């Protein structure tokens, strides 16, 4: 792949302070083969060429589909509805989080402070475990890769009989429980779909003692936990299960954890995993793409395998504008949220990211517990809760826009990011393309985040078969649903991805074009 440099291009960073100081030895930079002045780029005629390949074997798009905290709250026929929605969604990966508290029982500390002789038993027959197994059954059957993990250490804030919160995940019992649970799931039950382990959620967010199990955590504590877990998994033959590198949230969290991982323990992690909850403006103006490109560049200076042998992936994604004090998102039912999440995805893939998971699939999975009431965390693509109103039980617009992307940008595909993806050239329009390894399937997605109508032409230079094009026009007025309630193309025309196609984009519009129907 030829490296193209846009001469004079400036990358402006917003809210990305002190990002990834350049520690360690710099790797030799690639010699640019072509320098293109920005004023010579045709921003309206977009050709996806071999030079534009940003990822030659993409990891895939997915969603947080964690074990449900209370399946008794689902509507009648709720699980069948959930499965039908997942069937049509087409996730390549999921993030499946559980609580060890659900399974561990009969704890005995032997009346001393020596954790090595503590004992406990496991219950894998309760409703939490059975639901976890249902999700894993589905994933195994459908070839979905699973990032499996525990939210945080075992124990209750108001009755911490385990005493794990001081040492957090560096407590030797954490690694023992992890190995026992994964031994049961992988070695005994045969769930080879589990590819990664999440060594606790968002370890950079500590909180206060009495309100957070993570109050005493530090990077060093988390690192020791990773080392302990790696050894425990290796000892039972689970050498192929990777550990998510960080699972940290925000740019500052990535700064601290990614830099330390790259310098200290790169060989212990399978990827660099992040959570990003962004403001609307960061996505609307392309700031996200700039920030992610800068992050990739800086970590590569420390770890040359960053983005390659150790890919960069987002395991939770959403928006902070619209988030409530009860941890719900007020904008999820709007088309604008759907368009922004698609734009968010396009910018992530254009940066070279290997995969992204959305937060989240179903409102019924997680709850906010207060002294007086329990509230569902409404971030999902629908709700399967019996208490939810009928409109909340319907699929939301961002389910449909996201399902188009999961079906088009398949695991193993090549991803193209054209030279026009540059905010100095245009900060409101972005596009990416994809072709399967066998050249039989492909297409592109583009977003116009501006308030004006624009016209663009597109073609893929690398050969891709097919003589029909399926065009999905997604905005507040135009996306179409079939009789089964799932998205269908607005148009089907004779044509080829290898021939120029002119498209008009209304304001705030995503258009997806494929040589196969996306379902």
C-alpha positions in Angstrom: 0.0 0.0 0.0 1.4 3.3 -1.1 1.4 6.0 1.7 -0.1 9.3 0.6 0.6 12.5 2.5 -1.5 15.6 2.2 0.9 18.5 2.2 0.1 21.2 4.6 -2.7 19.4 6.3 -3.2 20.4 10.0 -4.8 18.1 12.5 -6.7 20.0 15.2 -7.3 18.2 18.4 -10.1 19.0 20.8 -10.1 17.7 24.4 -7.1 15.5 23.8 -4.7 16.9 26.3 -1.3 15.4 27.0 -2.1 12.4 24.7 0.4 9.6 24.8 3.8 11.1 25.4 6.4 9.5 23.1 8.2 7.1 25.4 10.6 4.5 24.2 12.4 4.3 20.9 10.7 5.6 17.9 10.2 3.2 15.0 11.5 4.3 11.6 8.9 6.2 9.7 7.7 5.1 6.3 9.1 7.1 3.5 6.2 8.7 1.7 5.9 7.8 -1.9 3.5 10.5 -2.9 2.8 14.0 -1.7 -0.5 15.5 -2.7 -1.2 19.2 -2.0 -4.6 19.6 -0.4 -5.7 22.1 -3.1 -5.3 19.4 -5.7 -7.7 17.0 -4.1 -11.1 16.7 -5.8 -13.4 16.5 -2.9 -16.6 15.7 -4.9 -15.2 12.7 -6.9 -14.3 9.9 -4.6 -12.4 6.9 -5.9 -11.6 4.1 -3.5 -8.3 2.6 -4.7 -5.7 0.1 -3.4 -3.8 3.1 -2.0 -6.7 3.8 0.3 -6.8 0.4 2.1 -6.6 1.2 5.8 -7.3 -2.3 7.0 -6.7 -5.4 5.0 -8.6 -7.8 7.3 -11.3 -6.1 9.4 -12.4 -7.5 12.7 -16.1 -6.6 12.5 -18.8 -4.6 14.1 -20.9 -5.7 17.0 -22.8 -4.6 20.1 -22.9 -5.0 23.9 -25.1 -8.0 24.6 -24.5 -8.7 28.2 -26.1 -11.2 30.6 -29.5 -9.8 31.7 -29.7 -8.7 35.3 -33.3 -9.9 35.7 -34.9 -12.0 32.9 -38.1 -12.1 35.0 -38.8 -8.5 33.8 -39.0 -9.4 30.1 -42.2 -9.3 28.1 -44.0 -12.5 27.2 -42.1 -14.0 24.3 -39.3 -11.5 25.0 -36.4 -13.9 24.4 -37.7 -14.9 21.0 -38.0 -11.2 20.1 -34.5 -10.6 21.2 -33.2 -13.5 19.1 -35.1 -12.3 16.1 -33.6 -8.8 16.4 -30.1 -10.3 16.8 -30.6 -12.6 13.7 -31.4 -9.5 11.6 -28.7 -7.4 13.2 -25.8 -9.6 12.0 -23.2 -8.8 14.7 -19.7 -10.1 14.1 -18.8 -9.7 17.7 -20.4 -9.0 21.1 -19.2 -7.9 24.5 -20.7 -10.2 27.1 -20.2 -8.9 30.7 -21.3 -10.7 33.9 -20.9 -10.4 37.6 -18.9 -13.1 39.5 -21.3 -12.4 42.4 -24.0 -14.2 40.5 -22.1 -17.5 40.5 -19.8 -17.6 43.5 -21.3 -18.9 46.8 -20.4 -20.7 50.1 -17.4 -18.4 50.6 -15.1 -19.5 53.5 -12.0 -17.4 54.4 -11.0 -20.0 57.0 -10.9 -17.3 59.6 -7.5 -15.9 58.5 -6.1 -13.3 56.1 -4.4 -15.8 53.8 -6.4 -15.6 50.5 -4.7 -18.7 49.1 -6.7 -21.1 51.2 -10.1 -19.4 50.8 -12.7 -21.7 49.3 -16.1 -21.2 47.5 -18.4 -23.0 45.1 -20.1 -22.1 41.9 -23.7 -22.1 40.8 -24.1 -22.3 37.1 -27.7 -23.2 37.2 -29.4 -20.0 38.3 -31.2 -17.6 36.0 -28.1 -15.4 35.5 -26.0 -18.3 34.4 -28.7 -19.8 32.2 -29.1 -16.5 30.4 -25.3 -16.2 29.9 -25.3 -19.7 28.4 -28.2 -18.8 26.1 -26.2 -15.9 24.7 -23.1 -18.1 24.4 -25.1 -20.8 22.7 -26.3 -18.3 20.1 -22.9 -16.8 19.6 -21.3 -20.3 19.1 -24.0 -21.3 16.6 -23.8 -18.1 14.6 -20.0 -17.6 14.6 -20.0 -14.5 16.7 -16.7 -13.6 18.5 -17.2 -12.9 22.2 -15.3 -10.6 24.5 -16.3 -12.1 27.9 -15.6 -10.4 31.2 -16.7 -9.4 34.7 -17.8 -5.9 35.5 -15.6 -5.7 38.7 -14.5 -7.6 41.7 -16.8 -9.8 43.8 -18.3 -8.5 47.0 -21.0 -6.1 48.1 -20.4 -2.4 49.0 -22.4 -2.7 52.2 -21.2 -6.2 53.2 -17.8 -6.9 51.7 -17.1 -10.4 53.2 -14.6 -11.2 50.4 -12.4 -8.2 51.0 -11.3 -7.9 47.4 -11.7 -4.2 46.9 -8.4 -3.1 48.4 -6.4 -5.2 45.9 -9.0 -5.1 43.2 -8.2 -7.4 40.2 -4.6 -8.0 41.5 -6.2 -10.1 44.3 -5.1 -13.7 43.6 -8.7 -14.9 43.9 -9.8 -12.8 40.9 -7.5 -14.8 38.6 -8.6 -18.1 40.2 -12.3 -17.3 39.7 -11.6 -16.1 36.1 -9.8 -19.4 35.3 -12.5 -21.5 36.9 -15.3 -19.8 35.0 -13.5 -19.9 31.7 -12.5 -23.5 32.2 -16.1 -24.3 32.7 -17.2 -22.3 29.6 -14.5 -23.1 27.2 -12.9 -26.4 28.2 -16.0 -28.1 29.6 -18.9 -26.5 27.6 -16.9 -25.9 24.4 -17.6 -22.2 23.8 -14.7 -21.6 21.4 -16.6 -18.3 20.4 -14.9 -16.7 23.5 -11.9 -14.9 22.1 -11.1 -12.3 24.7 -11.3 -11.7 28.5 -12.2 -8.3 29.9 -10.2 -7.7 33.0 -12.9 -5.5 34.7 -14.8 -2.6 33.2 -13.3 0.8 32.8 -10.5 0.4 35.3 -9.4 4.0 35.0 -12.7 5.2 36.6 -12.1 4.7 40.3 -14.9 6.5 42.3 -15.1 6.9 46.0 -14.9 4.2 48.7 -18.4 3.1 49.7 -19.8 3.9 46.3 -17.5 2.0 43.9 -15.8 -1.3 44.0 -13.0 0.2 42.0 -12.1 3.0 44.5 -8.5 1.7 45.1 -7.6 0.8 41.6 -4.4 2.1 39.8 -2.8 1.1 36.5 -0.2 -0.9 38.4 -2.9 -2.9 40.3 -4.7 -3.6 37.0 -1.4 -4.7 35.3 -0.7 -7.2 38.1 -4.2 -8.5 37.7 -3.6 -9.0 33.9 -0.4 -10.9 34.7 -2.1 -13.1 37.2 -5.0 -13.9 34.8 -2.6 -14.6 31.9 -0.8 -17.2 34.0 -4.0 -18.7 35.3 -5.4 -19.1 31.8 -2.2 -20.5 30.4 -2.0 -23.0 33.2 -5.3 -24.6 32.1 -4.5 -24.5 28.4 -6.5 -21.4 27.4 -3.5 -19.7 25.7 -5.6 -18.5 22.8 -7.9 -16.3 24.8 -6.6 -12.8 24.7 -6.9 -10.1 27.4 -8.4 -6.8 26.4 -5.7 -4.1 26.7 -7.4 -1.6 28.9 -11.1 -1.5 28.4 -10.6 2.1 29.5 -12.9 5.0 28.9 -12.1 8.3 27.3 -9.0 9.8 25.7 -7.3 10.4 29.1 -7.9 6.8 30.1 -6.5 5.6 26.9 -3.5 7.9 27.4 -2.6 6.4 30.7 -3.3 2.8 30.0 -2.2 2.5 26.4 1.1 4.2 27.1 1.8 2.0 30.1 0.7 -1.2 28.2 2.8 -0.3 25.2 5.9 0.3 27.4 5.5 -2.4 30.0 3.3 -5.4 29.0 2.5 -5.3 25.3 2.9 -9.1 25.1 0.3 -9.7 27.8 -2.6 -8.1 25.8 -4.5 -9.1 22.7 -5.6 -5.6 21.7 -5.9 -2.0 22.8 -9.5 -1.7 23.9 -11.3 1.6 24.5 -14.7 3.0 25.4 -15.7 6.3 23.8 -18.7 8.4 24.7 -18.5 11.6 22.7 -20.1 14.9 22.3 -22.2 15.6 19.2 -19.9 18.2 17.9 -16.8 15.9 18.1 -18.5 13.6 15.6 -20.3 16.2 13.5 -17.1 18.1 12.7 -14.9 15.1 12.2 -12.9 15.8 15.3 -13.2 12.2 16.3 -11.4 11.0 13.2 -8.5 13.4 13.8 -8.2 12.4 17.5 -8.2 8.7 16.7 -5.6 9.1 13.9 -3.4 11.0 16.4 -3.8 8.3 19.0 -2.9 5.6 16.5 0.2 7.5 15.4 1.5 8.1 18.9 1.0 4.6 20.3 2.6 3.1 17.2 5.8 5.1 18.2 5.9 2.9 21.3 4.4 -0.4 20.1 5.0 -1.1 16.4 2.3 -3.9 16.7 -0.4 -1.4 17.7 -3.1 -1.7 15.1 -1.6 -4.9 13.6 -0.8 -7.8 15.9 -2.5 -5.9 18.7 -5.4 -4.1 17.0 -7.2 -1.0 18.2 -10.8 -1.6 19.1 -13.8 0.2 20.7 -15.8 -2.1 23.1 -18.4 0.5 24.1 -19.5 3.5 22.1 -22.2 6.2 22.4 -22.8 9.9 23.1 -22.7 11.9 26.2 -25.1 14.6 25.0 -28.4 13.4 26.2 -27.1 11.2 29.0 -29.2 11.5 32.2 -28.3 11.2 35.9 -29.9 7.8 35.9 -27.6 6.6 33.1 -30.0 6.6 30.2 -29.8 8.3 26.8 -32.6 10.6 25.9 -31.8 10.8 22.2 -31.8 7.1 21.3 -35.2 7.2 19.7 -34.2 9.9 17.2 -33.0 9.6 13.7 -30.2 12.2 14.4 -28.8 9.7 17.0 -28.8 7.0 14.3 -27.0 9.2 11.8 -24.4 10.3 14.4 -23.7 6.7 15.4 -23.2 5.8 11.8 -20.9 8.8 11.4 -19.1 7.7 14.6 -18.6 4.3 13.1 -17.3 5.6 9.8 -14.7 7.8 11.5 -13.6 4.8 13.7 -13.1 2.6 10.6 -11.5 5.4 8.7 -8.8 5.7 11.4 -7.8 2.1 10.9 -9.7 0.7 13.9 -10.2 -3.0 13.8 -13.6 -3.2 15.3 -16.3 -1.4 17.2 -19.1 -2.5 19.6 -22.1 -0.3 20.3 -23.6 0.4 23.7 -26.0 -1.3 23.7 -28.5 -3.8 22.4 -31.5 -3.9 24.7 -32.7 -1.6 27.5 -33.7 -4.7 29.5 -30.1 -5.8 30.2 -28.9 -3.3 32.9 -30.4 -1.3 35.7 -29.7 1.7 37.9 -30.3 0.9 41.5 -31.2 3.6 44.0 -32.4 3.5 47.6 -36.0 4.1 46.5 -36.4 2.5 43.0 -34.8 0.6 40.2 -34.5 2.1 36.7 -33.6 0.5 33.4 -30.5 2.0 31.7 -32.1 3.0 28.4 -29.3 3.0 25.9 -30.5 0.2 23.7 -31.8 -0.3 20.2 -35.2 -1.4 21.6 -36.6 -2.6 25.0 -37.8 -6.1 25.8 -39.0 -5.0 29.3 -42.6 -5.8 30.2 -42.9 -2.4 31.9 -41.7 -0.5 28.9 -44.3 1.4 26.8 -45.2 0.1 23.4 -43.1 2.7 21.5 -40.0 1.8 23.5 -40.4 -1.9 22.6 -40.2 -1.0 18.9 -36.9 -1.0 17.1 -35.3 2.4 17.2 -33.8 4.1 14.1 -30.2 3.5 15.2 -30.8 -0.3 15.1 -31.5 0.0 11.4 -28.6 2.3 10.5 -26.3 0.1 12.5 -27.5 -3.1 11.0 -26.6 -1.8 7.5 -23.0 -1.3 8.6 -22.7 -4.6 10.4 -23.9 -6.4 7.2 -21.7 -4.4 4.8 -18.5 -4.1 6.8 -18.0 -7.8 7.4 -15.3 -9.5 9.4 -12.3 -10.3 7.2 -13.2 -7.5 4.6 -10.8 -4.9 3.3 -11.6 -1.4 4.4 -10.9 1.7 2.3 -10.6 5.3 3.6 -10.2 7.8 0.7 -7.9 10.8 0.7 -11.0 13.1 0.9 -11.5 12.0 4.6 -9.7 15.2 5.8 -11.3 17.9 7.9 -9.2 20.6 6.4 -10.7 19.7 3.1 -14.2 19.1 4.4 -15.2 18.6 8.0 -18.8 17.5 7.4 -18.5 14.7 4.8 -16.9 11.3 5.2 -16.9 8.0 3.4 -15.5 4.5 3.6 -15.7 1.4 1.4 -15.2 -2.3 1.7 -14.6 -5.4 -0.5 -14.7 -9.0 0.7 -11.5 -11.0 0.3 -12.9 -13.0 -2.7 -14.1 -9.8 -4.4 -17.7 -10.9 -4.6 -19.3 -8.5 -2.1 -18.6 -4.8 -1.5 -20.0 -1.4 -1.1 -19.5 2.0 0.6 -21.1 4.2 3.3 -21.0 8.0 3.4 -22.4 10.7 5.6 -23.2 14.3 5.0 -23.3 15.9 8.4 -23.7 19.4 7.0 -26.9 21.5 6.7 -26.7 21.7 2.9 -27.4 19.3 0.1 -24.2 18.0 -1.6 -23.6 15.9 -4.7 -20.7 13.3 -4.9 -19.6 10.6 -7.3 -18.1 7.3 -6.1 -16.5 4.2 -7.6 -14.3 1.4 -6.4 -11.1 0.9 -8.4 -10.4 -2.7 -7.2 -12.6 -5.2 -9.0 -15.8 -6.3 -7.3 -18.5 -8.5 -9.0 -22.2 -7.8 -9.3 -24.5 -6.0 -11.7 -27.0 -4.5 -9.3 -26.7 -1.9 -6.6 -28.8 -1.7 -3.5 -29.1 1.9 -2.3 -30.2 2.8 1.3 -30.9 6.5 1.9 -31.1 7.1 5.6 -32.3 10.4 7.1 -35.3 11.6 9.0 -37.6 11.3 6.0 -36.4 8.6 3.8 -35.4 5.2 5.3 -37.7 2.3 4.5 -38.9 -0.7 6.5 -40.3 -3.8 5.0 -43.4 -5.7 6.2 -41.3 -7.5 8.8 -40.2 -4.2 10.4 -36.6 -4.4 9.1 -34.8 -2.0 6.8 -35.0 -2.4 3.0 -33.3 -0.5 0.2 -34.8 2.6 -1.2 -33.7 1.7 -4.7 -32.3 -1.2 -6.6 -30.7 -0.3 -9.8 -28.6 -1.9 -12.5 -25.0 -0.9 -12.0 -21.5 -1.7 -10.8 -19.4 -0.5 -7.9 -16.6 -0.2 -10.5 -18.5 2.5 -12.4 -19.0 6.0 -11.3 -22.2 6.6 -9.3 -23.5 10.1 -8.7 -25.5 10.5 -5.5 -27.2 13.5 -3.9 -27.0 13.8 -0.2 -29.7 15.8 1.7 -28.5 17.5 4.9 -27.8 15.1 7.8 -28.0 11.9 5.6 -26.2 8.6 5.5 -26.2 6.7 2.2 -25.1 3.0 2.0 -24.6 1.3 -1.3 -24.0 -2.4 -1.7 -23.8 -5.0 -4.5 -26.0 -7.3 -2.3 -29.0 -6.7 -0.2 -28.0 -6.1 3.4 -29.9 -8.5 5.5 
